[in-house]
Amino acid sequence: MDPAPATPRWNLERPYLTGRFHQEAKAAAAAQGPGSKSFSLESFSRGAGAGTGSVIGSYAVSVQELLVIDDLLSALVGIEGRYISIKRVRGKEGYVVFQIDSSMDLALQELTRRIFPLCEDYVLVSQFVESRSHFKNGLVNHALAAALRAFLLDYQAMVAQLEHQFRLGRLSVQGLWFFCQRMMSSLNALAVLVEKATSNNTNGSATLNLLQSQAKAMGGDSAVRSLLEKMTEYASGAYLRMLERWVYEGLIDDPYGEFFIAENKSLQKESLTQDYDAKYWQQRYSLKEGIPSFLTNVAAMILTTGKYLNVMRECGHNVQVSLSDNTKLMSFGSNHQYLECIKSAYDFASGELLTLMKDKYDLIGKLRSLKRYLLLDQGDFLVHFMDIAREELTKKPEEISAEKLQSLLDIALRSTAAASDPSHEELICCVERSSLLKKLGTLKDLDCAYPADKLAAADVDQSMQLSITGLETFCLSNKVQWPLSLVISRKALTKYQLIFRLLFHCKHVSRQLCAAWQIQQVFRSVKILGTPILRSSILCRSMLKFVNSLLHYLTFEVLEPNWHLMHDRLQTARSIDEVIQIHDFFLQKCLKECLLLSPELLVKIEKLKGLCLQYATSIQLLMPSIDVTNSENTSKSGKSRSRINKSQDRDQQLKLASENVVMSESILKFEAAFNSELQSLAPTLSNSSHAEPYLTHLAQCILGVRIDQ
């Protein structure tokens, strides 16, 4: 906000221009030395130069009445007379009291003192008008001062008419008192108003609230209440013009900081795609304290309306709001027409922005793309990618080349059905530096608790951290442009990535177990009951059921139904804020039902997956020179070898495998560890499923694996 222009010095140094001469003159006289020319009230009091020193009590009562009427007419516009003086109230700037010569007739004194409150109220209101007309006091105070000045002009016209009657010899003190009655209550109400405004130094919405409260307090006097309501209408005109520009153009035209909406220009829209804790949408425009009471119930709607218009303007979308006399915010009367205007502006801005997001920027299509790639709805590209990127993904995270992974991902996308989807070009490869559990521990805003000390003490996290590779830290991201970043922010993308990492690692574990299973299929034609080969085959099948059941649960029991529910709700959404709320609710529910917000369960799941990986790796190392490739090559070249030689080789391998003590002990160890972890998981899921119904489906899957064993 630019600083307010300074008031010209001449407007302060020339008291006759400001109405403060009755105060400034005395101050100047006190400051001057004895040898200087006096600048006092006597220098401009009428008749002071006549040299008479007579007191008013020395005249006849009829003459006293004429003299006091002459002074009262001056006092009514804040000017001292010969027998009526003005004294300032110490400690209260702008407050004065009128005093009369005590020698005056007592009856005239009593009538004169009844008129003094009107004179004092005039001085107080006049001083308020002068002081609040300065630039720094804001547009509302300027408008109120202008309205008060117009009222004072009517008041001064009344004084001029009274003076005319006096010159014609038709005015008495009693008549003057009678004619002033009409103005007494009105000017007193205004004086009370300006007194409160001055003491509280109100401006902007505080001034409007004060005007409204004073008008309500005058319910018993319809004339005064009507006057205050008129003052409120005048003062609110400048405020309503600011409001009109905001709800119809999305612009804050607030040179003096009076509007109840603040703009934080340091927050840029680019932060939505870069900062996890970006506050752009919540704090770029925000409500300030001191909302006008007549706008309190619709303040949030007003804020949102302007925010929507700003989004469209930053998109280069020309917003044409059709304005008519019925839609202009001219006043806030009892008919509440201004509320209908605000509601219409909100509906227009909300509908326009929602249409823009859905049609021009294809919001639903973008969400489908995220589901297709980050929630693995289309998995053919991932299988191909995991095959060609295996060598790179088995490296440590700091040794992985993100550029190479991106090239391999592009190859996988172009060679699968994803090639026909133009949105695949927006996918980006990312490699984190920590495991999934560690990452969850750093996100403090999630509705869960991942204590760092407990994670550090967890065996699964320690073992993974020591041997962590790109297979545990790889994830995908997506390029999101403005204004879609309002819905798909950095925080929302991070939640998608958490789910992707869980799914991707489960896929990896399943592939490793399938490789181990294929290695053991060489022995299918030979029945060797009680050997490690048979135990290993049963254990591998149990592990595969566990991982595949987990994948089935995540995909078909959590992600798929929740996504369809979100999609249906988005079709009926009426604003972008509602879209953001629906999308955030979808992500939060998916995180919760994917166990990512349940530290105890997730740690157990990670331990079981870790055991499955260790088992699959051990099988490929301990099986005597048998892997998938050799098995496939053997089957392909079987026609060129004699059946006798093939049978002899296989029998020899079976014999070696059955006599391998290391393999037997390893399989027994893995079997005991896996069954133990599965047994500890089953009751935890069963107990938790009562409080969390979504765990019932997972419990059935896991318990099914346990029962099969």
N, C-alpha and C positions, 0 to 999 in steps of 0.2 A: 504494500500500500504506500503510495507516494505521500510525503508530508504535506499537511494542509498549508495553503498560502498564508503568508503573514498579513495581519491587519495593518493598513497604512498608519504611520505614526501620527499623521495629522488628525486622524479620526479619534486618537486618544488624547492628543495635546490641546484640542480645541473643545472645551467642555460644553459650549453652547450648541455644538453639533450632536452631542451625545445625550443630552438631558441630565447630565451629572453636574450642571453648573452650581446647583445649590450645595453640592458637597465639595466640588473642586475649588469654589471660590473661597470657602472658609479655610480649606487646607492651604491655599496659596497665600491667604492673608496671614496665617500663622507662621508661614515660612519666611515671609518678608521681614526685613529689618525695620527699625523705627523710622529711618530716614527715607524709606522708599514710599512710592505712591501706593496707597492701600487698595487692594482688590477685594472688596468685601461685599456682603449682601447689600449694605447700604448704597453701594455704588450703582446698583441696578434696581433697588427698591423704588417703587413709584412714590414720588413726593418726598423722597429722602433729601433731595437737594433744596427743599424749601426752607430749611434751617429751623423749622419749628421743633421744639422739644416737648410739646404738650402731650400729656397722656390722654388716652381715650376716655378715661373716666371724667375728665373735665368738661366734656361736652354733654349736651342733652341726650336723652335716651333715643330720640328720633334721629339725631345726628349720628350717634354711636351705631345705630342699626345700618345707616347708609355706609358708614366707614367699614364696618365689619363685613357687609355684603361685598363691598369692593375688594377687600382682602380675601374673602372666601372664594370669589371667582378666580383669583390668582392661585390660591392654595389648591383648588380643584385640579389644576394642571401642573402642580408641583413647584409653584413660585411663591417665595415669601412676600408678605405684604408689610405695611407699616406697623401693624399691631399683631400680626400672626407670624411667628418665626418657626423655623425648621431646625431641629437638632438631630444629629446622627446618633444611632444606638451603638454604643461601644461594643466591639466584638462581633457585630453582625453587619457585614457589608451590604449596602443597599437598603438597610432598614432605617427609617426616620420616624420621628414623632413631631406633631405639630403642637405648638403652645400659643396661648393667647395672653394678651395683657390682662393682668389680674384686676386692673382698675375698672374693667368693663362691667356693665350692669349684669347682675347675676343671672337674670333670665336669658339675656342674650348669650352669656357664656355657656349656659346649659344647652341652648339650641346649637350654638356654634360647635361645641364639643361632639355633638351627635353626628355632625358632618365630617369631623376630622378622620374617622376610619376610612371613609371613602377617599379622602385625599391621600392618606398613607398607602392604601391599596393601589391607588393609581401610580404613585412613585415606585412602589415595589414591582408592579407589573411592567412599568415603563423601563425600569432598570434591567429587568429580565430580558425584555425585548432587545435592548441594546447589547447586552452581554452575549446573548445566545445567537446574535446575528453574525458573530465572528466565524470565520471559515472552520476553525478547529472543532466546533461544536456539532458538526454533522448536518446532514440534510433534513432529518426529522426535526431537530431543534430549529433549523432555519425555517421550515414550513410552519412550525408552531409559532415562532416569533412573528412570521408574516401574518398569521391568522390573528394573533393578539394585537398586532399593529393595526389591522383593519378594524378590530373591535374598538381600540382606543381612538381611532378616527371618528367613529360614531359617538363615542363618549365626548370627545372634544367638540363635536358638532353640537351636542346637547349643551355643553358649557357656553358655547358661542351664542346659542339661542337664549340661554338664561341671561347672558350679559346684555343681549339686545333688549330683553324685557326690562332689565335693570336701567338701561339708558332711557327707556321710555317711562320710567317711574312706576312700573307695574309689578315690581318684585320686592317682597319682604323676606325676612329671614325664615319666617314660617313657610312661606311659599317656596323658598329655595329648598328647604328641608323636604317639603312635599314632592317636588319635582325630582329630587335625587333618590327617592325611594326605589324607583324602578331599577336604578343602576346599582344600588347598595349590595343586594344579594349576589348579583352576577359578578361584579368586580371583586367582591369578597371571595367568592368561589375560585375565581382566577388567581387571586392573591395566595390563597391556600395552596393551590396547585403549583404555582411558581416557587413558593416557599419550600415545598417538599422537593421539587425538581432541583432547586439550588442546593439545598442541604445534602442531597444524595448525589448531586452532580450527574444526573441521568442523561443518557443520550440513546438514540436508536430505539431498540425494542423496549428498553426500560422506560423511556418516556411514553411510549404507546401504552404500556401496561399501567403506568401511573394514571394516564388520562382515562383509561377504561375503569380502573378501580374508583377514581373520583366520580366519574359519571354514575356508576352503580350506587355509590354512597349517597347520591343526591336524588334517590328515588322519590322522596316526598315533595320535591320542588320540580315540577315538570319543566318550567322555564329554564332553570339553571341546568337541569339535566340535558335539556335540548341544546343549550349552549355548549356544554362540555362535549357532548356527542359531535357537535359540529366542529369543535376544535380537534377532536380525535380524527374526524374524517379528513380535515385539512392536513393534519400532521402525518397521517398514514399514507397520504397520496404519494409522497416521495418514496416511502418504503414499499408500497405496492408496485411502483414502477420498477424498483429493483427486483421484486418478486416476479413480475411479469417477464422481465428479460431472462430470468433464470429458467422459468418453467416453459417459456416459448422459444428461447434461443440457447439455453445452457450457458449463459454468460453471467459472470459476477461483476456487476457495475456498482461497485461499493467503494467510492474514493475515501470514505472516512471510517471504514471498518464497522459499520452498523449492522450489516446483514448477518443473519444467524447461520449462514453457511460459510465455512472457511475453506480456502484452497491451499494445499501444501504442494508448491511447485517443485520441491526437491524430489518428490516421488514420481518416477517416470514409468510409463507402461512397459518399457523393456525389462523392468525388474521382475515382471510376472513370469518370464521364461528363464530367468537367471537365478533368482533368489527363492529359496525354499520358504522363507518366512516373509515373502513380499506382502506389503500392506497397501498396495496401490488402490485396490478396489474399495477397501474399507476406510482408508485415511487420506486419499488424494483430495476428496471432498468430504467434509465432516460437519456435524452440527456443533455450533458453539453454545455456550450458556446464554441465557437470556432470550429465549424464544418468545415472540409475542403471544400473549395468552390466546388470542383468537386463531392462532396457527398451530397451537401445541399438538392437537390431535392429528394434524395432517403434515407435521414437520418431516417425518420420515418419507412420506409420499413426495413431498416437494423436493427433498434431497435426491431421491431416486430418479425423479423426472429429469432434473438437470444433468445427472450423471449419464443417463441414457442418451440425452441429446449430445453430450460431449463425446461419447464413444462414436456416435454416427459422424460427428463433425471431424474427428480425427481419422475416420475411415474415408474421408473425402465425400461423404454422402450428404447431399444438400437436403436439409430438412425444411420443408415448407409447411408451416403451421398456418392454417387458414384463420385469420383474425377477423372478428366482427364486433359490433358493439356489445353483443351478448357475451363475448368471450374475454373482453378486456376487464382487467382487475381494477375497477375504479374505486370501489369502497368495500367495506365488510359490514354490511347492514344485517339486520335481523332476518332477512330473507335467505341468508347464506348462499347467495348467488356466487360468491367468490369460491366457495367450496366446490360447487359444480364445475367452475372453470378449471380449478386445479385438478379435479378428478378427470375431466376431459383431456387436459394436457398430459396427464400421466398415462391414460389409456392410449393416447396417440403415440407418445414416445416409446412406450413399452411394446406396442404392436409393431411399430416401424422397425425397432432394433431387432426384435425377435424374427421378423420376416427377413431382415437383412442377413442375420446370422444363419438362418436356415436355408435361404435361397441362394444368396450370392456367395457365402462362405461355406455352405454345405456342412453345417455342424453335425448333423446326424451321420453323414458319410464319414466325417473325421472320427467320430466315436466308433463307427463300424470298423474303420481301419485299425484303431487301437485294439479293438477286440480281436481282429483277425491276426495281428502280429504280436502284440504284447500279452494277450491272454491266450495265445496259441490256438485260436479257433481254426486257423488254416495251418496245419503242421507239416505239409509236404516239403516246404522250403527248409524247415528246421532240420528235418532228417538229412537232407542233402548237405546242409551247412555243417552239421555235426560230423558228417563223414569227411568233408574236404578240409575242415578247420581243426580236426582233432589234434594234429601235431602242434599247432599254435596254441590251442586252448589248454594243453597239458603243461605249458610253461608256467612259471611263477608270474603273478600279475604285473610286476614291474618289468618283466622281460618281454611281455607281449607287445606286439606292434599293432596299435589300433588301426593304422592305415591298411595293414595286410588283412586284418579281420574284416574291415569294411569292403575291401576288394572281393574277398571270399564270399561275403554276404551278398554282394551285388551279383556275383556269379550264380549263387544258389537261387536268388530271386528270379533271375532272368531265365533260368533253366527249368523252372517249375510253373505251376498255374498262376503264381503271383505276378508273372511277367505282364499279364493283361491288366493288372491293377496299377493305375498311374500313381497311387499313393505310396507304392513301395519305395519310390525314390526319396521319400521323406524319412526313411528309417536310418538310424545312426547306431553304430556299435559303441558300447561303453564297457570299460573294464574297471570295476571297483577295486579298492585296495584292502577290503576287509570282508569277512564272512557275512552271511545274512543276519546272524544273531548280533554281531557287532554293529552292523548298520542299524538294526532296529533299536539298539541301545543308545544310539546317538540322536534319534528322533524323539525329542521330549514331548512333543505335542500330541503324540498318539495316545489313544485311550487305553494304555497298558503301562506296566512297569517292568523294565528290563534293567535291574540293578547291575552296574558295571562290575561290582565285586563278585556277585554270584555268577555272572557270565564268565568272568576270568577264571573262576574256580570250576566251571563246568568241564568235565572231561572231554565232551564232544567238541566244545569250542577250542580247547587247547590243542587237541589232536588235529582239528581242521586248520587251525591257525599255523601250525608247524608245517603242514603239507598242503597248504591252500594253493590252488591253481586257478587258471582262467575258467575252468568248468564250474567252480564255485562262485566266481565273481563276475562272470559275463552277464551282460544284460543289454537290452535294446532301448533306445530312446526314439523320440519322434520330433521332427521340426514342427513347431506350432507357431503360426503367425497371428498377429493382432487382427481382429479382436477375439479370435477363438481362444487366445491365451487367458481371457477372462474366465472361461470355463475349464480349459485344460491348462492349468498353471503348472509351475515347477513342482509345487506340492502335489498336485494331482498326478503328474507324470511319475514322481517318485513312488507314489503308492502303486501305480501300474507296474513299475519296475520291481517292486518288492514281490508282487504276485508272480511276475514273469520269472524272477530268480528261483522262486520255490518250484514253479512248474518245470523250468528248464533243468534244474538239478534232479527232480524226480524222473524226468525223461532220461537224463544221463545215467542215473542209477538203474533204471529199467533196461537200458541198452546194454549196460555192463553185465547185468544178470542174464540177459538173453544170450550174450556172448558166452558166458560160463555154461549156460544150459546147452548151447549148441556144441560146445566142446565135449560135454558128457554124453551127447547123443550117439557118439561112436560106440558106446557100450550097450546100446539098447537091445541088440540082438542076443546078448549073452546075459543069462540070469545068474547073478552071483549074490545070493541073499546073505545079508549080514556084513558085507564088505563096505569099506568107506565110500566106494563109488555109489552104492545104492543110497546110503545115508546122505551123501552129498546131493544126490539128485532130488531126494525128498526135501531137503533143506532149501535148495535152490527154488523149487516149486513154491514152497511156503513164502520165501522172500519175494518172489515175483508176484504172488497173489497179494501180498501186503502192499507193495509199491503200486501195482496196477489198481488195486482197490482205492488207494489213496488218490491216484490220478483221476480215477473215475469219479470219486467223491468231489474233488476240487473242480473238475470240469462240468460234470452233469448235475451235481447236487448243489453247487454253489454259484459258479460263474454264469452258467447258461440261464438258469431261471431268474437270477437277479438282473442279468443284462436285459432280458425280455421285459421284466417288470419296469426297469428304468426306461426302456424304449417306449413302452406304453404310456408312462407318465409324462414323458417329454412331449408326446403328441398333444397333450392337453395343457401344457404349461403356458402361462400367459405373460411371463416376463423372464428376463435373463436371470434375475435373482432367483426365481423359482427353478430355472434350469440348473444354475450353479448348486442350489440346495439339493435337487434331485440327484445330480451327478456325484456330489460329495457324499451323500447318503449311500449311494450305490457302492462307492469305493470303500467307505468305512465298513459297510456290512460285509463286503467281500473280504476285506482284511480280517475282520473278526471271525467269519466262518471258515476262512482258510487257516485259522489258528495262529495267524501272525500277531494277533493281539493277546494271545494266551501263552505267556512265557513257559509255564510248566509243561504244557502239552507240546509246544514246538520243540523244546529241548529234547523231549523224549523221541519225537519224530525224527529229529536230526540224528540222534544216537542210533536209532534203528537204520536210517539210511546210511550212516557211516559204517555200521556193521555189514550192511549189504555190499557196499563198495569194497570194503576190506576182504570180504569173502570172495567176491568176483575176481579181484586182483590175485588173491592167493590161488584160486583154482587155475587161473591161466598160467601161474608160475609153477605150481606143484604138479599139475598133470604132465606126465612124461612126454614132452615134445609133441603135444597134440593141441592144435588150435583150429579155429574155424577155416582158415585158408587151406591148411593141409587136408582137413577133412573134405572140403569141397574139391580140392585138386585130386584127392584120392578117388572121390566118386566119379569125377569126370574122366580120369585116366584108368578107371577100373576095367574097361574093355581091353586095354593093352597089357594088362597084367594077368597073370594066372590066378584063378580063384584060390588055389592052394597057397601060393605065396602071401596073398592078402590075408587069408585066415591065420596063417602062422604069425604074421606081423601083429595082428590084432590080439591073438592069444598071448603073445609075448608082452605086449603093452599092458594087457589086463593083469597079467601076473605081477609085473613090476608095480602097477598101481595098487594092487591089493596088498602087496608086501611093503608099501611105503609107509613107515611108521610116522614120519613127520606129517604126511598128509592126513593120516588117520587122526592124529592128535589135534591137528588144526581144525578139521571138520567138526570133531566133537566139541572143541572149544567154541567155535562159531555157533554151533547148534545150541549149546547151553546159554551162551550170551544172548542170542537172538530170542530164544524162548523166555528167558528171564525178563528182558526188556518188554517183550510183548505181554507177558503176564502182568507186569507192573503198569502197563498202559491201559489194559482192558478195564480194571476197576476204576481208574481215574476217569476214563471216558464215560463209564456207566454212571458214576456218581455225578459228574458234571452235566450229564445230559438232562437231569431233572431241572436244573437251573437254566441251562442253555439248550433249548429243544433242537437246534441245528446239529448238535453233537450226536443226536440219536442215530442219524444216518451213518455217520462215521463210525460210531460204536458198533453198529450192525456189521459194517464191512470188516472192521478189525476183529471183532469177536467171531465172525464167520471164518476168518483165517485161523484163529485160535482153535475153533471147534474142529476144523478140518484136520488140524494136527493131532 
